[in-house]
Every structure is written in structure tokens, then in C-alpha cells.
Amino acid sequence: MKLRLVLPGLCALLVAATCHATTLKLNPDIDLLVLDGRKISGSLLKGAEGLELENGEHQFLFRVEKTFGEGNPGGAKHYVSEPLIVAFTAHAKSIAIQLPPLRNLRDGHHFNKTADFGLIDQDGHEVISKRDRLANASHSTDLEQAMIAYNRTGKIAAVPRFATLPPVSALPSTLPADFALNDAPTERLLRLWFHQVDNATRQRLISWVKALQAS
């Protein structure tokens, strides 16, 4: 049986698995770099409004990217913040990063100094979190390895268990053959979910799909 014929059942399984999850809402000015110890590819997030996180402890690395003065005679100015680390426990329905007003480079430079942002739940309440900066990071830095090193330091936002995960380069770049789809957006989101869950959940899902294909 082709997977496309059992896709409704697969979607039902994913919904059931995430019915008690937290949605991390994505802001277009925020570049999510590393989630729970693993690098996040921008192509996986393209067009997505949020990510589903299992209840429990999470950590992500992000930076703010924004262009000011587009269309002005003086030319546009591109702003990129320092990478910021957030560790928190997910139990709300949804969580979003609330940025201060960033209208120009001056605001951007002030944000670099203060890292004044909020982690807000669906009711507008502040979510308790631990925060830090990833020091000495540049565009050429291997951010996944940098976060592994950070999580071994015991610093304020470190989560030691994310320092022991295999690097994303050790994970398959594609889904198992059983999950091959002709729908690229669906396969992209499924691949992100597949690599995010624990190995036991992956094995149960693979067994479920194989059983349906054999029926």
C-alpha cells in the first residue's frame, strides 16, 4: 500500500502524538538556529508558522535578522543580532518570542546590549526561562557544535543532556524509504518531526507504517 493512501492515518497519529504539545510560534524576524541541540535548516522552516514541541525541557538558539530603510535613498541597512540562548519548560498551548520595537540600527544595537525580549504564552503571560548569549559566534561558526560545547559548561542556560546527542550530520538527510512522499511540503515537515522525536517514537512510527503497507 502506498504511503499516500494511508497519509490521513499518519496525520492522525501525529496529531495524537502532539495533542499535549506546545507550539513554538515563528516570527519572520527571528532566525531559529539550533533546537534541542540540533541545527535547524531554514528550508525545513520555510512557510511554517510554528513548531510542535513535546511537553518538557527545551532549549533553542536564535538571532534576530531585520532590514531597515528599504527603498530609502541612503540604502537599506541589514541588522543581525548576537545569537541568544533560551532554555525553558514547555507546558503552555503556545509560546512566542516577543521582541521590542526594532525600527532602526540604533534600536538593534540597543537590543544587542540588553537582549530585552519576552517569552510569552497564549495568554500573554511570561514563560519562566533561562537566557544567555552564545559568545564569539560568527556566520562561519558551527553553531551545533558550539551549543554542544556550551551545554557542557554548566552556564545559566546550559542543558547537559543536549550535549550528548549525535550531531545532525549523523542523521539521515532524507526520510526512510517507507516515508517517501510526492508532497514536498508534507515530507519536509514530517522529516523535521521525525528527527526531533526520540528513537523509540521513530521506531514505533516506522513499524506502524510498514504494517499498513503490508495490509
C-alpha positions as CSV (number, residue, x, y, z in Angstrom):
1,M,0.0,0.0,0.0
2,K,1.4,3.4,-0.9
3,L,2.0,5.8,1.9
4,R,-0.1,8.5,0.2
5,L,-3.1,6.1,0.7
6,V,-2.5,6.0,4.5
7,L,-1.5,9.6,4.9
8,P,-4.7,10.5,6.7
9,G,-4.0,7.8,9.3
10,L,-0.4,9.1,9.6
11,C,-1.6,12.6,10.2
12,A,-4.0,11.4,12.8
13,L,-1.1,9.7,14.6
14,L,1.0,12.9,14.5
15,V,-1.9,14.9,15.9
16,A,-2.4,12.3,18.7
17,A,1.3,12.5,19.5
18,T,1.3,16.3,19.8
19,C,-2.2,16.9,21.3
20,H,-0.4,17.8,24.6
21,A,2.4,19.6,22.8
22,T,3.4,23.3,22.8
23,T,3.5,25.3,19.6
24,L,6.6,27.5,19.3
25,K,5.4,30.3,17.0
26,L,7.8,31.6,14.5
27,N,8.4,35.3,13.9
28,P,9.7,36.2,10.4
29,D,12.3,38.5,12.0
30,I,13.6,35.6,14.1
31,D,16.1,33.0,12.7
32,L,15.9,29.8,14.7
33,L,19.4,28.3,14.6
34,V,19.5,25.3,16.9
35,L,16.7,23.5,18.7
36,D,17.3,21.0,21.5
37,G,20.9,20.5,20.5
38,R,20.4,20.1,16.7
39,K,20.8,22.6,13.9
40,I,17.6,23.7,12.2
41,S,17.7,24.1,8.5
42,G,15.9,27.2,7.2
43,S,14.5,25.1,4.3
44,L,12.6,23.0,6.8
45,L,11.0,26.0,8.4
46,K,10.1,27.8,5.2
47,G,6.4,28.6,5.2
48,A,5.9,27.1,8.7
49,E,4.1,29.2,11.2
50,G,5.3,27.2,14.2
51,L,6.9,24.1,15.5
52,E,5.3,21.5,17.8
53,L,7.4,20.7,20.9
54,E,6.7,17.9,23.3
55,N,6.0,19.0,26.8
56,G,9.1,19.2,28.9
57,E,12.5,20.9,28.8
58,H,13.7,22.6,25.6
59,Q,16.4,24.9,24.5
60,F,16.9,26.9,21.4
61,L,19.4,29.3,19.9
62,F,18.1,32.2,17.8
63,R,19.1,35.5,16.4
64,V,17.1,38.5,15.0
65,E,17.6,39.5,11.4
66,K,16.0,42.6,10.0
67,T,16.4,45.1,7.2
68,F,15.9,48.8,7.9
69,G,15.3,51.6,5.4
70,E,14.3,49.6,2.3
71,G,13.6,52.0,-0.5
72,N,15.4,54.9,1.2
73,P,17.9,56.9,-0.9
74,G,20.6,56.0,1.6
75,G,20.2,52.3,1.0
76,A,18.9,49.5,3.2
77,K,20.8,48.5,6.4
78,H,20.8,44.9,7.4
79,Y,20.8,44.1,11.1
80,V,21.8,40.7,12.7
81,S,21.7,40.3,16.4
82,E,24.0,38.2,18.5
83,P,22.9,34.6,18.9
84,L,20.8,34.2,22.0
85,I,20.1,31.0,24.0
86,V,16.8,30.3,25.8
87,A,16.1,27.2,28.0
88,F,12.5,26.6,29.3
89,T,10.0,24.0,30.2
90,A,7.1,23.7,27.7
91,H,3.6,23.1,29.1
92,A,1.6,26.0,27.6
93,K,-0.5,25.7,24.5
94,S,1.7,28.0,22.6
95,I,4.9,30.1,23.1
96,A,6.2,33.1,21.1
97,I,9.2,35.3,21.3
98,Q,8.1,38.9,21.8
99,L,10.7,41.4,20.5
100,P,10.9,45.1,21.5
101,P,10.3,47.6,18.7
102,L,13.2,47.5,16.2
103,R,12.9,50.5,13.9
104,N,16.5,51.2,13.0
105,L,20.1,50.2,13.6
106,R,20.2,52.2,16.9
107,D,17.4,50.0,18.2
108,G,19.2,47.0,17.0
109,H,22.4,47.9,18.8
110,H,20.4,48.6,22.0
111,F,18.9,45.1,21.7
112,N,22.4,43.6,21.4
113,K,23.3,45.2,24.7
114,T,20.1,44.4,26.6
115,A,18.7,41.2,24.9
116,D,15.3,42.6,26.1
117,F,12.7,40.2,24.8
118,G,9.9,38.2,26.2
119,L,8.9,34.5,26.0
120,I,5.1,34.8,26.1
121,D,2.4,32.1,26.3
122,Q,-1.0,32.1,24.5
123,D,-2.5,34.3,27.4
124,G,0.3,36.9,27.2
125,H,1.9,35.6,30.4
126,E,5.7,35.5,30.7
127,V,7.1,32.0,30.5
128,I,9.9,31.3,33.0
129,S,13.2,30.8,31.1
130,K,16.9,30.9,31.4
131,R,18.8,33.0,28.9
132,D,22.3,33.6,27.8
133,R,24.4,34.7,24.8
134,L,26.5,32.5,22.6
135,A,29.8,34.3,22.8
136,N,32.2,34.7,19.9
137,A,29.8,33.2,17.3
138,S,30.0,34.3,13.7
139,H,28.4,33.2,10.5
140,S,31.2,30.7,10.0
141,T,30.8,29.1,13.4
142,D,29.4,25.6,13.6
143,L,26.5,26.5,15.8
144,E,25.5,22.9,16.6
145,Q,29.0,22.1,17.9
146,A,29.1,25.5,19.7
147,M,25.9,24.6,21.5
148,I,27.3,21.1,22.4
149,A,30.3,22.9,23.9
150,Y,28.1,25.4,25.7
151,N,25.9,22.8,27.2
152,R,29.0,21.2,28.8
153,T,29.9,24.4,30.6
154,G,27.2,24.4,33.2
155,K,26.4,28.1,32.4
156,I,23.0,29.6,33.2
157,A,21.1,28.3,30.1
158,A,23.0,25.1,29.6
159,V,21.1,21.8,29.3
160,P,23.6,19.0,29.8
161,R,21.5,16.3,28.0
162,F,21.6,18.2,24.7
163,A,25.4,18.0,24.8
164,T,25.3,14.2,24.3
165,L,23.0,14.0,21.2
166,P,24.5,12.8,17.9
167,P,25.2,15.7,15.5
168,V,22.6,16.3,12.9
169,S,25.2,15.3,10.3
170,A,24.9,11.8,11.6
171,L,21.2,11.7,10.9
172,P,19.9,10.7,7.5
173,S,19.2,13.7,5.2
174,T,16.0,12.0,4.0
175,L,13.3,10.0,5.5
176,P,13.3,6.2,5.4
177,A,12.1,4.8,2.1
178,D,8.8,3.9,3.7
179,F,8.0,7.6,4.1
180,A,8.7,8.7,0.6
181,L,6.1,11.2,-0.5
182,N,5.4,13.2,-3.6
183,D,4.2,16.1,-1.5
184,A,7.4,18.1,-0.7
185,P,6.0,20.4,2.0
186,T,4.4,17.5,3.9
187,E,7.6,15.5,3.6
188,R,9.7,18.4,4.8
189,L,7.6,18.9,7.9
190,L,7.5,15.1,8.5
191,R,11.3,14.9,8.3
192,L,11.7,17.7,10.8
193,W,9.3,16.0,13.2
194,F,10.9,12.6,12.6
195,H,14.4,13.9,13.6
196,Q,13.0,15.8,16.6
197,V,11.3,12.9,18.4
198,D,13.1,10.2,20.3
199,N,14.3,7.0,18.7
200,A,11.6,4.8,20.3
201,T,8.9,7.0,18.8
202,R,10.6,6.8,15.4
203,Q,10.7,3.0,15.6
204,R,7.0,2.8,16.5
205,L,6.1,5.1,13.6
206,I,8.1,3.0,11.1
207,S,6.6,-0.2,12.4
208,W,3.1,1.3,12.1
209,V,3.7,2.4,8.5
210,K,5.2,-0.9,7.5
211,A,2.2,-2.8,9.0
212,L,-0.2,-0.6,7.0
213,Q,1.8,-1.0,3.8
214,A,1.7,-4.8,4.2
215,S,-2.0,-4.9,4.8
